[in-house]
Amino acid sequence: AQWRSYQQDELNTGWAVENGCLTRVSRGGDIITREQFGDFELKLEWRISEAGNSGIFIRGNESGKSLHHTGFEMQVLDNAGHSDAEVPSHRAGAYYDMIGPDHDTSKPVGYWNQVHIVARGPHVEFWLNGRQTAAFEQGSAAWQALYANSKFVDRPAYGSLLQGHIGLQDHGDKVWYRNIRILSLD
């Protein structure tokens, strides 16, 4: 009940609760929280299908054609089976297309991965299975340099929000999310 489809009032049938998990079951597009969050901690678990790809967005809004026009993405990926893993900033736990983890802490298909995302003001941290995979200061000179060399450079609103929706990506593959907990720090 706390989620809806991007730019829609309700959750469409592409997402469903399956064995207690919020699951991408068919084509349905990205989903977002009804509420928006500024400073927060997010904890959840994900499990991906073989060669699967998905993502967790933070601080996005609905001004663009999709959530990745404004929101940051933590990559959800089968590192062993998906070709995106060839690019370090596209691997599981990465700040997608910006910061690649210097290690692979992801668990294989069939196992649950634990996520912890912390956002306080411009400071953001991504953690996967107890190890930090990315940390950045939103809008800093270092972040601006990453942005200038990313696929997002033609999206002027990308990374500009200190508050927004949390979202889950429909990238065409089956993915399961469970134990989703959001602690607002505002």
C-alpha positions as CSV (number, residue, x, y, z in Angstrom):
1,A,0.0,0.0,0.0
2,Q,3.0,2.3,0.5
3,W,4.1,2.0,-3.2
4,R,2.7,3.1,-6.5
5,S,3.7,2.9,-10.1
6,Y,5.8,5.8,-11.5
7,Q,3.5,8.7,-12.6
8,Q,0.4,6.7,-11.6
9,D,-1.9,6.7,-8.5
10,E,-1.8,3.0,-7.9
11,L,0.5,0.0,-8.2
12,N,0.0,-1.7,-11.5
13,T,-0.1,-5.5,-12.0
14,G,3.5,-5.8,-13.1
15,W,4.4,-5.8,-9.4
16,A,2.8,-8.1,-6.8
17,V,3.4,-9.5,-3.3
18,E,4.7,-13.0,-3.7
19,N,5.6,-15.1,-0.6
20,G,5.8,-11.9,1.4
21,C,8.1,-10.2,-1.1
22,L,7.5,-7.1,-3.3
23,T,8.1,-8.8,-6.7
24,R,8.5,-7.6,-10.3
25,V,6.3,-10.3,-11.9
26,S,5.8,-8.8,-15.4
27,R,6.2,-5.6,-17.3
28,G,5.0,-2.9,-15.0
29,G,7.6,0.0,-15.0
30,D,9.4,1.4,-12.0
31,I,7.6,1.8,-8.7
32,I,8.0,4.5,-6.1
33,T,7.1,5.2,-2.5
34,R,4.0,7.3,-1.9
35,E,6.0,9.4,0.5
36,Q,9.1,11.4,-0.2
37,F,12.2,11.3,2.0
38,G,15.1,13.8,2.5
39,D,17.4,12.4,5.2
40,F,16.8,8.7,5.8
41,E,18.2,5.3,6.3
42,L,16.9,2.5,4.0
43,K,17.4,-1.2,4.8
44,L,16.1,-4.0,2.6
45,E,16.9,-7.3,1.1
46,W,16.9,-8.3,-2.6
47,R,17.2,-11.4,-4.6
48,I,17.7,-11.4,-8.4
49,S,16.8,-13.9,-11.1
50,E,19.5,-15.5,-13.2
51,A,21.2,-12.8,-15.4
52,G,18.9,-10.3,-13.8
53,N,19.1,-6.5,-13.5
54,S,17.2,-4.1,-11.4
55,G,18.0,-1.1,-9.1
56,I,17.1,0.9,-6.1
57,F,16.5,4.6,-6.6
58,I,16.7,7.4,-4.0
59,R,15.8,11.1,-4.1
60,G,13.9,11.0,-7.5
61,N,10.8,12.8,-8.6
62,E,8.4,12.4,-11.4
63,S,9.5,15.3,-13.6
64,G,11.3,13.2,-16.1
65,K,10.1,10.4,-18.4
66,S,11.6,7.9,-15.9
67,L,12.9,7.9,-12.3
68,H,16.6,7.7,-13.5
69,H,16.3,11.2,-14.9
70,T,16.5,12.6,-11.3
71,G,17.2,9.8,-8.8
72,F,20.4,8.1,-7.8
73,E,20.5,4.3,-8.4
74,M,22.1,1.6,-6.4
75,Q,22.6,-1.3,-8.9
76,V,20.9,-4.7,-8.3
77,L,22.6,-7.3,-10.6
78,D,23.5,-10.9,-11.0
79,N,27.2,-10.1,-11.3
80,A,28.0,-13.7,-12.4
81,G,25.5,-13.8,-15.2
82,H,24.8,-10.3,-16.5
83,S,27.1,-8.6,-19.0
84,D,26.7,-5.3,-17.2
85,A,29.1,-6.6,-14.6
86,E,31.9,-6.1,-17.1
87,V,31.7,-2.3,-16.2
88,P,32.7,-1.7,-12.6
89,S,30.2,1.1,-12.1
90,H,27.4,-1.2,-13.3
91,R,28.0,-4.0,-10.8
92,A,25.8,-4.9,-7.8
93,G,26.1,-2.3,-5.1
94,A,27.5,0.4,-7.4
95,Y,26.3,3.9,-7.5
96,Y,25.2,3.2,-11.1
97,D,27.4,4.6,-13.8
98,M,29.2,6.8,-11.3
99,I,31.1,4.8,-8.6
100,G,32.0,1.1,-8.9
101,P,32.7,-0.9,-5.7
102,D,36.3,-2.0,-5.3
103,H,35.1,-5.4,-4.3
104,D,32.3,-7.8,-5.1
105,T,30.3,-8.4,-1.9
106,S,27.2,-9.6,-3.8
107,K,25.6,-13.0,-3.2
108,P,24.8,-15.3,-6.1
109,V,21.4,-15.9,-7.7
110,G,19.0,-17.6,-5.2
111,Y,20.5,-15.8,-2.1
112,W,19.4,-12.7,-0.4
113,N,21.5,-9.5,-0.4
114,Q,21.3,-6.9,2.4
115,V,21.2,-3.2,1.5
116,H,21.8,-0.2,3.8
117,I,21.5,3.2,2.2
118,V,22.2,6.3,4.3
119,A,21.3,9.8,3.1
120,R,22.0,12.8,5.3
121,G,22.0,16.1,3.6
122,P,24.3,15.8,0.6
123,H,26.2,12.8,2.1
124,V,25.1,9.5,0.7
125,E,26.4,6.0,1.4
126,F,25.6,2.6,-0.2
127,W,26.3,-0.6,1.7
128,L,25.8,-4.1,0.4
129,N,26.1,-7.2,2.7
130,G,27.8,-5.2,5.4
131,R,30.5,-3.5,3.2
132,Q,30.4,0.0,1.8
133,T,30.2,0.1,-2.0
134,A,29.9,3.8,-2.6
135,A,30.0,7.1,-0.8
136,F,29.6,10.6,-2.2
137,E,28.7,14.2,-1.4
138,Q,25.9,15.2,-3.7
139,G,26.8,18.3,-5.7
140,S,30.5,18.4,-4.6
141,A,33.3,19.0,-7.1
142,A,34.1,15.3,-7.0
143,W,30.5,14.4,-7.7
144,Q,30.3,17.0,-10.5
145,A,33.4,15.4,-12.2
146,L,31.7,11.9,-12.0
147,Y,28.5,13.4,-13.4
148,A,30.3,15.1,-16.3
149,N,31.7,11.7,-17.4
150,S,28.5,9.8,-16.9
151,K,25.5,8.9,-19.1
152,F,23.4,11.3,-17.1
153,V,25.2,14.5,-18.2
154,D,22.4,15.4,-20.6
155,R,19.8,15.2,-17.7
156,P,20.0,18.6,-15.9
157,A,17.8,17.6,-13.0
158,Y,19.8,14.5,-12.3
159,G,21.2,14.4,-8.7
160,S,19.8,17.9,-7.9
161,L,17.2,16.8,-5.2
162,L,17.9,16.5,-1.5
163,Q,14.4,15.0,-1.1
164,G,12.4,12.6,-3.2
165,H,10.9,9.2,-3.7
166,I,12.6,5.9,-3.2
167,G,12.0,3.6,-6.1
168,L,12.5,0.1,-7.4
169,Q,13.4,-0.5,-11.0
170,D,11.6,-2.7,-13.6
171,H,14.5,-3.6,-15.9
172,G,12.7,-6.5,-17.4
173,D,13.8,-9.2,-15.0
174,K,12.3,-10.9,-12.1
175,V,13.5,-9.5,-8.8
176,W,12.3,-9.8,-5.2
177,Y,12.5,-7.2,-2.4
178,R,11.7,-7.9,1.3
179,N,12.1,-6.5,4.8
180,I,11.9,-3.0,3.4
181,R,12.5,-0.5,6.3
182,I,12.8,3.3,5.9
183,L,13.8,5.4,8.9
184,S,13.2,9.1,8.3
185,L,15.9,11.3,9.8
186,D,14.2,14.6,9.0
